[in-house]
Amino acid sequence: MGALPGALEDLGHDTTTVLPRYRHTQIPGLSGVDGTAVAKRTGRLRQAGRDRDVTWHILTISPRRHVVFVDVPEYFDRGGLYTERGVDYPDNAARFDMLAVAALEYARAEIPDCDVVHAHDWQGSLALARLATETRWGTLHRAGRVLTIHNLFYQGVFPRETVPALGLPWDVFRMDIGEFWSQFNFLKAGINTADFVTTVSPTYAEETLTPAMGVGLDGVLRSRGDRYVGILNGIDTSVWNPETDPYLTSHFSLDDLSGKAACKRELLAECGLPQGDDAMERPLVGLVSRLVAQKGLEQIQKAGRDLVSLDAGFIFLGEGDAKYEDALRRLAAAHPSRVAARIGFNERLAHLVEAGADIFLMPSEFEPCGLNQMYSLRYGTVPIVRAVGGLHDTIQPYTARAQYANGFKFRDGSADALVRITQQAIRLYHNPAAWRKLMQNGMTADHSWRASALEYGKVYRRARAVGSARGAA
């Protein structure tokens, strides 16, 4: 939602993005970020049985693009987004219902000619469910309704008592809307009340239609037929650009890769690894990830000793489950000249890993789209991925005859398969001509948002037609 609205604007669309004002959100013009003017609108909304004060901070990016921050401190001024110390906030249902109600109220009052309401994940789903079951939103009932699923695993499932507690009509608690094994499922309600549903890659769309990957909603998604569409995410190429990246002290391009070597040396130094000729000649394997099972950390943990026995260096950056954090720390302590583990998230170091590593590791168990493999391609860092979701859609595997190969891909989710594919990549690294071809294919590919925005435009036009027909009925 940072880059897509800009790409849509370039295609002639007007967009308004509505977000919660979390505690750490910096709003230009309010937070001293810059001098951008921010308008303010205040009001009271009836939600979850109470009248609540709401402030909408309206940031104008351009005449065609606005961002609105919903400011309700009792809901969003907290230490975490959804959890604190690993525990879900008990009022998450009410918090994100407030986001839905505030977004709809803003659109009703300020954008009466709105063509499309586009909600994301379970957190935005009640905007569509309320539009479908309530009459208080004026001309918005004529708007097309689109839902994007970023990760089907997270669905927003709450007790049935949530329905009256939020003041929702019991109509939403039908099996064909949001009832889910006697509980209320926000995401299911969004899927069933959307005119069109999208997800973030074509392969993930296919995977979620199966019982193995549908997380209990595969039948609901299959029922949407051709109104369920996979559109691959793009990346913000103005932020992820090795020629201009402000986080890098050395820049590079395909025509001049000397800066990449400088980034590698800086990355080794930053992580406390040797920077001599031997270290520079060995491939450096990087990982930037949430350290959770979904991202393949179980396989990395099992394969750890075999991986570090290969002729390569390894840098791991991320945070997540304590058992994986501890496993990486132990691996680094046992092999201090080959392995570094940085626990936590550091934006500058994440960019430096993408720029300075030779190989990027992404062995996810499932991956709706994935962005890091596309960042890696842009920085000439060759990805190793598992053939799932968006990883399968973006990486063409190396073979001796693969003219358009840009990385390495494996299907078997075992630790042995991960070691074998990493070993294959390390061997090829020592063939400079073949390796440069992989880098070239990755660095010259277009992974910007423009192609994705064109596909969203097609969905919007179809959804608007459905909404117009609904309004005329």
HELIX and SHEET records of a PDB file:
HELIX    1   1 LEU A    4  ASP A   10  1                                   7    
HELIX    2   2 PRO A   73  PHE A   76  1                                   4    
HELIX    3   3 ASN A   92  GLU A  110  1                                  19    
HELIX    4   4 ASP A  121  THR A  133  1                                  13    
HELIX    5   5 GLY A  138  ARG A  142  5                                   5    
HELIX    6   6 THR A  162  ALA A  165  1                                   4    
HELIX    7   7 TRP A  170  PHE A  173  5                                   4    
HELIX    8   8 PHE A  186  THR A  193  1                                   8    
HELIX    9   9 PRO A  202  GLU A  207  1                                   6    
HELIX   10  10 ASP A  218  ARG A  222  1                                   5    
HELIX   11  11 GLY A  225  ARG A  227  5                                   3    
HELIX   12  12 SER A  258  GLU A  270  1                                  13    
HELIX   13  13 ASP A  277  GLU A  281  1                                   5    
HELIX   14  14 ALA A  293  LYS A  295  5                                   3    
HELIX   15  15 LEU A  297  VAL A  308  1                                  12    
HELIX   16  16 ALA A  322  ALA A  334  1                                  13    
HELIX   17  17 GLU A  347  GLY A  356  1                                  10    
HELIX   18  18 ASN A  372  ARG A  378  1                                   7    
HELIX   19  19 GLY A  389  THR A  394  1                                   6    
HELIX   20  20 ALA A  415  TYR A  429  1                                  15    
HELIX   21  21 PRO A  432  THR A  444  1                                  13    
HELIX   22  22 ARG A  450  ALA A  472  1                                  23    
SHEET    1   A 4 THR A  15  PRO A  20  0                                        
SHEET    2   A 4 ARG A  65  ASP A  71  1                                        
SHEET    3   A 4 ARG A  50  SER A  62 -1                                        
SHEET    4   A 4 VAL A  38  GLN A  47 -1                                        
SHEET    1   B 2 THR A  83  GLU A  84  0                                        
SHEET    2   B 2 VAL A  87  ASP A  88 -1                                        
SHEET    1   C 4 VAL A 116  HIS A 120  0                                        
SHEET    2   C 4 GLY A 144  ILE A 149  1                                        
SHEET    3   C 4 PHE A 196  THR A 199  1                                        
SHEET    4   C 4 TYR A 228  GLY A 230  1                                        
SHEET    1   D 3 VAL A 157  PRO A 159  0                                        
SHEET    2   D 3 GLN A 183  ASN A 185 -1                                        
SHEET    3   D 3 GLU A 179  PHE A 180 -1                                        
SHEET    1   E 6 VAL A 339  ILE A 343  0                                        
SHEET    2   E 6 GLY A 313  GLY A 320  1                                        
SHEET    3   E 6 LEU A 284  LEU A 291  1                                        
SHEET    4   E 6 ILE A 359  MET A 362  1                                        
SHEET    5   E 6 VAL A 382  ARG A 386  1                                        
SHEET    6   E 6 PHE A 408  PHE A 410  1                                        
END                                                                             
